[in-house]
Every structure is written in C-alpha cells, then in structure tokens.
Amino acid sequence: MLKNYLKIAFKVFLRRKFFTFISLFAISFTLVVLMVVTAMLDHVFGPMPPENKRDRTLGVFYAQMSGPNTTHNGSAGYGFLDRYVRNLPRAEKVSVFSMFSTAYSYRNGERIQSWIKYTDGAYWEILEFNFLEGGPFTADDDRNANPVAVINEATRRKFFDNELAVGKTIEVDGQRFRVAGVVANVPIFRILPFADIWAPTGAQSVRPDRNELVGDHLAMILARDAADIPALKAEFRARLNQVEFTDPRTFNRFESAAETFFEFTARLFGTSDIESQPHRFFIGLVIAAILFMVLPTINLININVSRIMERASEIGVRKAFGASSRTLVGQFIVENLLLTLVGGALGFGLSWLALGAITSSGLLPYAEFHLNYRIFLYGLLMAILFGLVSGVYPAWKMSRLHPVEALKGVAR
C-alpha cells in the first residue's frame, strides 16, 4: 500500500507543478534559515576540538566589584583568579590566562596583526589542540619565563610561508619567541581556545598584577567528573565572600561565577540569575524557532487544502468505491511527508552551500561551518514535524468530504 501511495504522490506532484514548486520553496527556504542558525549555534556551543571536555569544564568569564558609590566590572583580574580559583578542590586542573589581545609584527616591511594570548602550562592539558608540528610549552616554561610560543596554522603561513616553523623565532610587539608548536586554526567564537599566538604568562613583558581583582583574565576549571560541577560552583560562590579589598570603603562586594559558556551567554541576554537563565534562554531559542516555522506552516496548510479541494472528484470516486477516511488520510499524510522530505533534501543542499559561502567569506576568522550528524538529526526532525503539522489539518478536512458532494466537485 505504501508503494502505491508513493506512486500516486509523485504523479500528483508532477500534475500540480505550481503547487509543488511553492511547497518546496517554502519548505526548503524555512529549513535553510533554521539549519544555518542551528549550525552556527552548534559550532558556538557544541563539543568540538579543542574543547572536547566541555561537559566537565567551567569558565570564569566576568567579575564585578561594587561599593556604596561605584562599580567596576569586566573580566576577572589575575590576582583574583590566582589566589581564589587556582586551588579549588574537586578540580582536576585549573588554568588562568589572558584574554586575547592585538599584537603586531613586521616581516619584509609588512605589518602583521595577530591575536596573542598568555597562558599557563595547565591550559594545554585542559584543551586538546590538534598539533601540526611540535608541542605545547609547559608549566616550567611559564615558571622560568622562557620566551617560547605556540602559533596557529595561519600565523605559520604569514611568517614562514607554510614551511616548518618549530625552532624558528618570531618577533611580536618587540619580543622574540621561539616557536615550540603549531596548531590548527580555532574560530574566534571559541573564546577560551582562540588566538593566533600563545605565550607563557611568565614571559609577558608586563607581568600581571597579582592584586588585581577585575582585569583582563579568564580561567578554565576542569572537574574530575561532570557530577562534581555543582560542588565546584558552590565552592566558588563561597570563596567570593573571602575576597579581600585594597580599600573596603570604595569596594566591598565582589560578584563572579563559575559557569559553562552557554550559561554565560544566557546571562548576557537575560538576568544575572545563572540558575534559571540558561533554561529560559534555551526555551527562548526553541520558541523563536517554532514562531519562525509558524508562518510557512500556515501557508503550506493553505496550499495543501487548495490542492485537496482540486482533487474533490477523485476523493469522491474513491469513497464511492469503499475507500475509508483513514485510508485517504494516510495517503495524504504520506504525500505531504514525501514532499517535505524532498524539500528537506533541497534545504540540506542549500544549507551546505550557504554555510560554505559564510565560511569562505572570512567574516568570522577561522570559522569552518559544516553539517555534522547533530545538525542533520535536528534538520530531519524539523522536516518531519513540518510535514506532519502542515498535513494533519488538510488530511482531516479531506476525510470529512461527503462522497456525493465530492463527486460533484463541491468542497466545504
């Protein structure tokens, strides 16, 4: 029976070319937008190298200290992270590192702009970079202020024309560093691992202020197990009450959070309630996707109703020869699902082209958007839901046609 349904569906699609085109356009366009947005969100929040341990990694992304008359906020200071975060219990590893900042070099009279980040040795033990050459610098390199650096593939190309770089030197902001390793490029929206050049904190020309509470540093906290994350968060919150201020009359309250990157992003778009805001943010994303699908779904329902009404005589004949309403409903839902899956296939193809165009545009440094299995499953689920929702009402309306009225071509 399913085979017959499919044969009838293809004949109907070819006979009603205009309706078929409009339906495929609505389905594919909607899915392209949703798939592109989903791919971007997946590349920002999903697990991918070098952040393979995101399920048990917390970050300290912001800090704020306030007093009776003033407030100072931004990223955390090196002093706060080094004193209150680095020795957290239940943490397997803790890394303290700077935000990426602009650095300049010169080669053959040409200025090269790079993003540099100063890190400790634990940074390379939490993140799993893909090393194309050499390896990372170590905690000893940081302690001894050794002038070594890791560079990405793009920087190797700029400085050494893609020749082997390990053991050679680069000059950055007047400092010379020996290249210890070369890693694959990391996109800019991966805040924790992103940079062009990584150097030891100890080798920084201007040492970080060990008393600074709010500054330009971040921290990564790797839990031994995902189950330890709530305890780590609780311990972090408790330590905020231990923060000592240089001048308590100016600042006497300190706020920060150990949180996932998704929680941090959710808080940027909502309140400071990090317990409930991630759920609200996720629900908001789902609602936005549903609302975006509502209009094309309604349009597709109207198109499907019109297509059914044009087939009133055919439906009347089938009912007169004993076809049940259930059989007719099943047939139409199969037709609509097939049409939706064809539109979904077109949507996948167009999404692949759109993501390729965004990647090649260079708007987001080192971004390489592609369709992975998660995005494929999301898209397939959306296509099936799209087909079912847009097909149920027209199928129900078709099942209520009276055989006599249907044979006369009258549809109510």
C-alpha positions as CSV (number, residue, x, y, z in Angstrom):
1,M,0.0,0.0,0.0
2,L,2.8,2.4,0.9
3,K,4.3,1.8,-2.6
4,N,1.1,2.8,-4.2
5,Y,0.9,5.9,-2.0
6,L,4.3,6.9,-3.2
7,K,3.5,6.3,-6.9
8,I,0.3,8.4,-6.6
9,A,2.2,11.1,-4.7
10,F,4.8,11.5,-7.5
11,K,2.1,11.7,-10.1
12,V,0.2,14.3,-8.1
13,F,3.4,16.4,-7.7
14,L,4.1,16.3,-11.4
15,R,0.5,17.1,-12.3
16,R,0.4,20.1,-9.9
17,K,3.8,21.6,-10.7
18,F,2.9,25.1,-9.4
19,F,1.7,23.9,-6.0
20,T,4.7,21.6,-5.8
21,F,7.1,24.4,-6.6
22,I,5.6,26.8,-4.0
23,S,5.5,24.0,-1.4
24,L,9.2,23.0,-2.0
25,F,10.3,26.6,-1.9
26,A,8.5,27.3,1.4
27,I,9.9,24.1,3.0
28,S,13.5,24.5,1.7
29,F,13.8,28.2,2.5
30,T,12.5,27.7,6.0
31,L,14.8,24.8,6.6
32,V,17.8,26.7,5.2
33,V,17.4,29.5,7.6
34,L,16.9,27.1,10.6
35,M,19.7,24.9,9.6
36,V,22.2,27.7,9.1
37,V,21.3,29.2,12.5
38,T,21.4,25.7,14.1
39,A,24.8,25.1,12.6
40,M,26.2,28.3,13.9
41,L,24.8,27.7,17.4
42,D,26.2,24.1,17.3
43,H,29.6,25.5,16.4
44,V,29.5,28.0,19.2
45,F,28.1,25.8,22.0
46,G,28.6,22.2,20.8
47,P,31.6,20.0,21.7
48,M,34.4,20.2,19.1
49,P,38.2,20.3,19.2
50,P,40.0,21.6,21.1
51,E,37.1,21.9,23.7
52,N,36.4,18.2,23.8
53,K,35.9,18.3,27.6
54,R,33.2,20.9,27.7
55,D,30.8,18.6,29.6
56,R,33.1,19.0,32.7
57,T,34.6,22.4,32.1
58,L,33.6,25.6,33.8
59,G,34.9,29.1,33.0
60,V,35.2,32.3,34.9
61,F,34.2,34.9,32.3
62,Y,33.4,38.0,34.2
63,A,33.9,39.8,37.5
64,Q,32.4,42.8,39.2
65,M,33.2,44.7,42.3
66,S,31.0,47.3,43.8
67,G,30.8,49.7,46.7
68,P,28.5,52.4,48.0
69,N,29.2,54.8,45.1
70,T,30.9,53.0,42.3
71,T,31.0,49.8,40.3
72,H,33.8,48.2,38.3
73,N,33.2,45.2,36.0
74,G,34.8,43.3,33.2
75,S,36.8,40.2,33.0
76,A,38.4,38.8,36.2
77,G,41.8,40.0,37.4
78,Y,44.8,37.8,37.5
79,G,45.1,38.3,41.3
80,F,41.6,37.1,42.0
81,L,42.0,34.0,39.8
82,D,45.4,33.1,41.0
83,R,44.5,33.5,44.7
84,Y,40.9,32.2,44.9
85,V,40.4,30.0,41.9
86,R,43.6,28.2,41.0
87,N,43.5,25.9,44.1
88,L,39.8,24.9,44.0
89,P,39.1,21.5,45.5
90,R,37.5,18.9,43.3
91,A,39.2,20.5,40.3
92,E,41.4,18.3,38.2
93,K,43.1,21.2,36.5
94,V,42.7,25.0,36.7
95,S,44.2,27.3,34.1
96,V,44.5,31.1,34.3
97,F,45.1,33.0,31.1
98,S,44.7,36.4,29.5
99,M,42.0,37.5,27.1
100,F,43.3,37.5,23.5
101,S,44.7,41.0,22.6
102,T,46.1,42.6,19.4
103,A,49.8,42.2,18.7
104,Y,51.9,43.5,15.8
105,S,54.9,42.1,14.0
106,Y,56.8,43.1,10.8
107,R,58.1,41.0,8.0
108,N,59.8,42.4,5.0
109,G,58.4,45.8,5.8
110,E,54.8,44.5,6.0
111,R,52.9,44.8,9.3
112,I,51.3,41.6,10.6
113,Q,48.4,41.8,13.0
114,S,47.9,38.8,15.3
115,W,45.8,37.9,18.4
116,I,48.0,36.9,21.3
117,K,47.1,35.1,24.5
118,Y,49.3,34.5,27.6
119,T,48.6,31.2,29.3
120,D,50.0,28.7,31.8
121,G,51.0,25.1,31.3
122,A,47.7,23.7,32.5
123,Y,45.9,25.4,29.6
124,W,47.3,22.8,27.2
125,E,46.3,19.9,29.5
126,I,42.6,21.0,29.6
127,L,42.3,21.8,25.9
128,E,43.1,19.2,23.2
129,F,44.6,21.2,20.4
130,N,45.5,19.5,17.1
131,F,49.2,20.0,16.8
132,L,50.5,20.1,13.3
133,E,54.1,20.5,14.5
134,G,55.9,20.3,17.8
135,G,54.0,20.5,21.1
136,P,52.9,22.9,23.8
137,F,55.0,24.8,26.2
138,T,55.0,23.6,29.8
139,A,54.4,24.8,33.4
140,D,58.2,25.0,33.7
141,D,58.4,27.3,30.7
142,D,55.9,29.6,32.3
143,R,57.7,29.5,35.7
144,N,61.1,30.2,34.1
145,A,59.7,32.9,31.8
146,N,61.1,31.0,28.7
147,P,60.4,33.0,25.5
148,V,58.6,30.2,23.7
149,A,55.3,30.3,21.8
150,V,52.7,28.2,20.1
151,I,51.3,29.6,16.8
152,N,48.4,28.6,14.6
153,E,48.5,27.5,11.0
154,A,47.5,30.9,9.7
155,T,50.4,32.5,11.6
156,R,52.9,30.0,10.3
157,R,51.7,30.8,6.7
158,K,52.2,34.6,7.4
159,F,55.6,34.3,8.9
160,F,57.1,31.2,7.2
161,D,55.1,30.6,4.0
162,N,53.9,27.3,5.3
163,E,57.4,25.9,5.9
164,L,58.2,24.1,9.1
165,A,58.2,26.6,12.0
166,V,59.3,24.7,15.1
167,G,62.6,26.0,16.4
168,K,62.4,29.3,14.4
169,T,61.7,32.6,16.0
170,I,59.1,35.3,15.6
171,E,59.0,38.9,16.9
172,V,55.8,40.1,18.5
173,D,55.4,43.6,19.9
174,G,59.2,43.8,20.2
175,Q,59.6,40.4,21.9
176,R,61.2,37.4,20.3
177,F,59.7,34.0,20.8
178,R,61.0,30.6,19.7
179,V,58.2,28.5,18.1
180,A,57.5,25.4,20.2
181,G,54.5,24.1,18.3
182,V,51.9,24.8,15.5
183,V,48.2,24.1,16.0
184,A,45.2,24.0,13.7
185,N,43.2,27.3,13.5
186,V,40.5,27.8,16.1
187,P,37.5,30.0,15.2
188,I,37.1,33.3,17.0
189,F,33.8,32.5,18.7
190,R,35.6,29.8,20.7
191,I,36.6,32.4,23.3
192,L,38.7,30.1,25.6
193,P,41.0,28.5,23.0
194,F,41.1,31.2,20.3
195,A,44.3,33.1,19.5
196,D,46.9,33.3,16.8
197,I,49.8,33.1,19.2
198,W,50.0,31.7,22.7
199,A,52.9,32.5,25.0
200,P,53.7,31.8,28.7
201,T,52.3,34.3,31.2
202,G,55.7,34.4,32.8
203,A,57.3,35.6,29.6
204,Q,54.9,38.6,29.3
205,S,56.8,41.9,29.1
206,V,54.5,43.4,31.6
207,R,53.8,41.0,34.4
208,P,50.1,40.6,35.5
209,D,49.1,42.4,38.7
210,R,48.8,39.8,41.5
211,N,46.5,42.1,43.5
212,E,44.1,42.8,40.6
213,L,40.5,41.6,41.2
214,V,39.0,42.8,37.9
215,G,41.1,42.9,34.8
216,D,41.5,41.0,31.5
217,H,42.0,37.4,32.5
218,L,39.8,34.2,32.3
219,A,40.0,30.9,34.0
220,M,39.1,27.3,33.0
221,I,38.2,24.8,35.7
222,L,38.2,21.2,34.7
223,A,36.2,19.0,37.1
224,R,37.3,15.4,37.7
225,D,33.8,14.3,36.8
226,A,30.7,16.1,35.5
227,A,29.0,15.1,38.8
228,D,31.4,17.4,40.6
229,I,30.3,20.5,38.8
230,P,27.6,21.6,41.3
231,A,30.1,21.2,44.2
232,L,32.7,23.3,42.3
233,K,30.2,26.0,41.6
234,A,29.2,26.0,45.3
235,E,32.8,26.3,46.5
236,F,33.4,29.1,44.0
237,R,30.4,31.0,45.4
238,A,31.7,30.5,48.9
239,R,35.1,31.9,48.0
240,L,33.5,35.2,46.8
241,N,32.8,36.0,50.4
242,Q,36.5,35.7,51.2
243,V,37.7,38.3,48.7
244,E,39.8,41.0,50.4
245,F,39.7,44.5,49.0
246,T,42.5,47.0,49.0
247,D,40.1,49.8,50.0
248,P,36.9,48.4,51.6
249,R,35.4,51.9,51.7
250,T,35.4,52.0,47.9
251,F,34.6,48.4,47.1
252,N,33.1,45.9,49.5
253,R,31.3,43.4,47.3
254,F,32.6,41.0,44.7
255,E,30.5,39.1,42.1
256,S,31.5,36.4,39.6
257,A,30.5,32.9,38.6
258,A,32.0,29.6,37.6
259,E,29.7,28.6,34.7
260,T,29.5,27.0,31.3
261,F,29.9,29.1,28.2
262,F,26.2,28.5,27.5
263,E,25.3,29.8,31.0
264,F,27.5,32.8,30.4
265,T,25.8,33.6,27.1
266,A,22.4,33.1,28.5
267,R,23.1,35.6,31.3
268,L,24.3,38.2,28.7
269,F,20.8,38.0,27.2
270,G,18.9,37.9,30.5
271,T,19.3,38.5,34.2
272,S,22.1,37.6,36.5
273,D,20.2,34.6,37.8
274,I,22.5,31.9,36.5
275,E,20.4,29.1,37.9
276,S,17.3,29.6,35.8
277,Q,18.5,31.8,33.0
278,P,20.1,29.0,30.8
279,H,16.8,27.2,30.8
280,R,14.9,30.4,29.9
281,F,17.5,31.1,27.1
282,F,17.1,27.6,25.7
283,I,13.3,27.8,25.8
284,G,13.5,31.2,24.1
285,L,15.6,29.7,21.3
286,V,13.1,26.9,20.8
287,I,10.1,29.3,20.8
288,A,11.9,31.5,18.3
289,A,12.4,28.5,16.0
290,I,8.8,27.5,16.4
291,L,7.5,31.0,15.7
292,F,9.7,31.2,12.6
293,M,8.1,27.9,11.3
294,V,4.5,29.0,12.0
295,L,4.0,31.4,9.0
296,P,5.4,29.0,6.4
297,T,3.5,26.1,8.0
298,I,0.2,28.1,7.8
299,N,0.9,28.9,4.2
300,L,1.7,25.3,3.4
301,I,-1.5,24.2,5.1
302,N,-3.5,26.6,2.9
303,I,-1.7,25.3,-0.2
304,N,-2.4,21.7,0.8
305,V,-6.1,22.5,1.4
306,S,-6.4,24.1,-2.0
307,R,-4.6,21.1,-3.6
308,I,-7.0,18.7,-1.8
309,M,-10.1,20.7,-2.9
310,E,-8.9,20.4,-6.5
311,R,-9.0,16.6,-6.1
312,A,-12.5,16.5,-4.7
313,S,-13.8,14.4,-7.6
314,E,-11.0,11.9,-7.2
315,I,-11.7,11.6,-3.5
316,G,-15.4,11.2,-4.2
317,V,-14.8,8.3,-6.6
318,R,-12.5,6.6,-4.1
319,K,-15.0,7.0,-1.3
320,A,-17.8,5.7,-3.6
321,F,-15.7,2.5,-4.2
322,G,-15.3,2.0,-0.5
323,A,-12.1,3.8,0.5
324,S,-12.2,4.7,4.1
325,S,-11.4,8.1,5.6
326,R,-8.5,6.5,7.4
327,T,-7.0,5.3,4.1
328,L,-7.4,8.7,2.5
329,V,-5.9,10.5,5.4
330,G,-2.9,8.1,5.5
331,Q,-2.4,8.6,1.8
332,F,-2.4,12.4,2.0
333,I,-0.1,12.5,5.1
334,V,2.4,10.2,3.2
335,E,2.2,12.6,0.2
336,N,2.9,15.6,2.4
337,L,5.7,13.9,4.3
338,L,7.3,12.9,1.0
339,L,7.0,16.4,-0.3
340,T,8.5,17.7,2.9
341,L,11.4,15.3,2.8
342,V,12.2,16.3,-0.8
343,G,12.1,19.9,0.3
344,G,14.3,19.0,3.3
345,A,16.8,17.4,0.9
346,L,16.9,20.6,-1.1
347,G,17.2,22.5,2.2
348,F,20.2,20.4,3.2
349,G,21.9,21.1,-0.1
350,L,21.2,24.8,0.0
351,S,22.3,24.9,3.7
352,W,25.6,23.3,2.8
353,L,26.2,25.9,0.1
354,A,25.2,28.8,2.4
355,L,27.5,27.6,5.2
356,G,30.3,27.2,2.7
357,A,29.7,30.8,1.5
358,I,29.8,32.1,5.1
359,T,33.0,30.1,5.8
360,S,34.8,31.4,2.6
361,S,33.7,35.0,3.2
362,G,36.1,35.3,6.2
363,L,33.6,37.3,8.2
364,L,34.4,35.1,11.2
365,P,38.1,34.4,11.5
366,Y,38.9,30.7,11.0
367,A,35.3,29.6,11.2
368,E,34.5,26.4,9.2
369,F,30.8,25.8,9.3
370,H,29.6,22.4,8.1
371,L,26.7,20.0,8.6
372,N,27.5,17.3,11.2
373,Y,25.4,14.5,12.4
374,R,23.8,16.6,15.2
375,I,22.7,19.2,12.7
376,F,21.5,16.5,10.3
377,L,19.3,15.0,13.0
378,Y,17.9,18.4,14.0
379,G,17.1,19.1,10.4
380,L,15.5,15.7,9.8
381,L,13.3,16.2,12.9
382,M,12.3,19.7,11.9
383,A,11.4,18.4,8.4
384,I,9.2,15.5,9.7
385,L,7.5,17.9,12.2
386,F,6.9,20.4,9.4
387,G,5.4,17.7,7.2
388,L,3.1,16.3,9.9
389,V,1.9,19.6,11.2
390,S,1.1,21.0,7.7
391,G,-0.5,17.8,6.7
392,V,-2.8,16.9,9.6
393,Y,-5.5,19.6,9.1
394,P,-5.8,19.2,5.3
395,A,-6.0,15.4,5.7
396,W,-8.7,15.8,8.3
397,K,-10.6,18.2,6.1
398,M,-10.4,15.8,3.2
399,S,-11.7,12.9,5.3
400,R,-14.9,14.8,6.0
401,L,-15.9,15.3,2.4
402,H,-19.2,13.7,1.6
403,P,-19.0,11.3,-1.3
404,V,-21.9,12.9,-3.2
405,E,-20.6,16.4,-2.8
406,A,-17.1,15.3,-3.6
407,L,-18.3,13.7,-6.9
408,K,-20.0,16.9,-7.8
409,G,-16.7,18.8,-7.2
410,V,-18.2,20.7,-4.2
411,A,-15.9,21.1,-1.2
412,R,-16.9,22.7,2.0
